[in-house]
Amino acid sequence: MTFKKIIYTLIICLSTLQAAHAHLGTLTGIVFDGSTHLPLRGVTVQLVGLGRATLTDELGRYRFDRLVESRYKIEISHVGYSPVVQEITITDDQTTPVQTTLSVAPVTLSTITVSALKATTQQLVSNLDIRLRPITNSQEILRLIPGLFIGQHAGGGKAEQIFLRGFDLDHGTDIRLTVDGMPVNMVSHAHGQGYADLHFVIPELVEGVDFKKGPYTTDKGNLATAGWADFRTRTALDRSFVKLEAGQFDTYRAVAGIDLLGQKGKAKSQSAYLASEYSYSNSYFDNPQHFKRVNVVGKYHGHISANTNITLTGTTFWSKWNHSGQIPDRAVASGLVDWFGSIDPTEGGETSRMNGNAQLVTVTPKNHTIKNQFFYSNYNFELYSNFTFFLKDTINGDQIRQKEHRNLFGYNGSYATQANIGQTSWTTTLGAQYRQDITHGRGDGPTELSHTKNRLETLDQLQYGNVNELNAALYADEAVQVSSRFTINAGVRVDYFRSQYEDLLSLSSATPAGRTKRATQAIVSPKLNFYYTLNPNVQLYLNTGKGFHSNDVRVVTAQNGREILPGAYGSDIGIIVKPFPKLFINAAAWYLYMKQEFVYVGDEGVVEPSGRSRRQGLDLSVRYQLTKRLFADVDLNTATPRSLDAEVGQNYLPLAPVFTSTGGLSLQTAYGLSGSLRYRYMADRPANEDNSIVAKGYFVTDLQVNYARKKYTLGLSVQNLLNTRWKETQFDTESRLKGEATPVEEIHFTPGTPFFARLSLTYFW
């Protein structure tokens, strides 16, 4: 063949291809929420019968290219909304726009499918779950995560103790918590590493919670070893409301949310609201708590251009309380105190937090998604505790004050794009994160631990210094949809830490430079996940990844930066299956190895690193729709937590849960009646390293009943329906009561809630 013929043949081929492509059309669409008229992201859009599907982007948009001229049927579905089927005619060389509005509807398991598009075992706690289950504060929403337990042991204002996957997580050491992407955990906190207080969130404003167990998500860094959870607050209110609650033990609560823009704002895809909460309770302890909490939230959402939306959130929170602390078994057995009594009635605390959060999302005409987030928190904390009573100071007692004033600020940014290569789809995400925590100054500013008496007198300052901790990170994530059934997700992140502590009690130097120690270190965390969807009813997955938790700067600088970022290596192998339309099962076997444990020494107020550990177990979640209106669920979780640097029989991890279960029945009716009957069970578990002291398990039931009409909702919430006597938190502690000649080591506990009923009335307009 001559050169001229080759050129001629190529021209003919290119012309033929061009002609073929010239007669193809495009379908574009946007999906809105029917109540708020705001775009919905993550909605599944399918071309029925063609095996083509996609998800809506951050602006609620989707697109199908290269469609031949014909009539198509599209099916649009999203959990918590009624599915919509539309028929659309595609014309050659034309772009056909479609707008769809989804209406909120009761969840039905038959509409939920296992999809390679959502190739993730990340799960969702929905607004429906929150409404149907007894919730007194946002911290309790964590209980809706399968396998996660919380326990309060110092009054209603302190962050709860958290348990998950064989971890006693203290107040957040190995679980990463965020609200709208803004960090909740406080690193190098005055009370404990990773201290996570969610009480600044109003429960009625929580739209849902995304969560995942294990260190498998690329954009989740420090503390995300046992898992992570992100609270998503409402972008807009469906309507304004006022809610009043009253219950036993002098418990009162008022919540209000005002829609500021109304229908005019919805017509422009804008929203703004102002909400507030006031809570008061004396609680069920012999020593009244005088617990008070105030929350105020303002939020605005709108568009600064056709392709960019902005969300601005501001919150302020304040809380103050007394608490009864932990009491030893012997004090109750001897009659020294009642079950709900107190050894040191002057324990208590006060805390506050102001937050600013700005989020910008841009989706370019070529479908690149750019996210920018800036956040700031001003935080105050003061807590008085007495764990050991008169062990160290037989005259004044061992009460301590932990206190700090913190400024936290940072940035989260990401760039994501999607490309098709052959039959594969590649989603690339690049991200950058920055966070800095500063406690600084003299007086009320620094991080403090002091020996006190009756909250009134400071006897001795034990620790007093300025914390300055910086964490910067870069990450890359690639999700490759090899076929409609098989997806690979690979990622890597690099974290850099600079830890700085100025010891204001140091006598070695009179200058700040002489009193200050610094340490730096970096860590690389790879992730690799596989998802294989056999059919719309079965998906297999394998998650692997490395995570880490940072150490307290007071420990880091004392060790000159050695082993300050211990790694955690995990793996999950599991299955998601719908054996028939109304039954949904998620089962996983998991393993987690950690290079370093934490041991929190309460009376010293510091975190001390310990040795290596291994945890493995099984998770099983079952959801079954018994009837059109009645749902059943059960979660079973086992764990075998062990220390690897101790002899067999001496290698138990204290207070780590070994078996837990939650479940219940939920009802949704067409005439406004709804409710839930729940149980939670935690088995006995070792309280010390040789299992010679045991933390007793418990079984507790709760009830929630709601009756809703167009303008109002009546609610009845009952915690501990059967009035079980149980120990909510337990510790193996050595203590000395006043007058005792020698100290005693035994279980110290905080009693769990007795039968506790509350009534509520919510009015809408």
Secondary structure, DSSP 8 states (H G I E B T S, - for coil): --HHHHHHHHHHHHHHHHHHHHTEEEEEEEEEETTT--B-SS-EEEETTTTEEEE--TTSEEEEEEEESEEEEEEEE-TTB--EEEEEEE-TT-EEEEEEEE-B----GGG----STT----EEEEHHHHHHS--SSGGGGGGGSTT-EEE--S-TTS--EEEETTEE-TTTTTEEEEETTEE-EETT-SSSTTEE--TTS-GGGEEEEEEEESS--TT--TT-SSEEEEEEE-SS-SS-EEEEEEETTTEEEEEEEEESSHHHHHHTT-EEEEEEEEEEE--SSSS---EEEEEEEEEEEEEEETTEEEEEEEEEEEEEEE----EEHHHHHTTSS-TT--S-TT-EEEEEEEEEEEEEEEE-TT--EEEEEEEEEEEEEEEEE-SSBTSS-TTT---EEEEEEEEEEEEEEEEEEEEEETTEEEEEEEEEEEEEEEE-SSTTSSEEEEEEETTTEEEEEEEEEEEEEEEEEEEEEEEEE-SSSEEEEEEEEEEEEEEEEEETT--S-SSHHHHEEEEEEEEEEEEEEEEEEEETTEEEEEEEEEEE----HHHHHHTTTTT-S-EEEEEEEEEEEEEETTEEEEEEEEEEEES--EEEETTTTEEEE---EEEEEEEEEEEEE-SSSEEEEEEEEEE--EESSS-TTS-B-TT--SEEEEEEEEEE-TTSEEEEEEEEEE--EESSTTSSSEE--EEEEEEEEEEE-SSEEEEEEEESTT----EEEEEEEEEB-TT-SS-EEEEEEEE---SEEEEEEEEE-
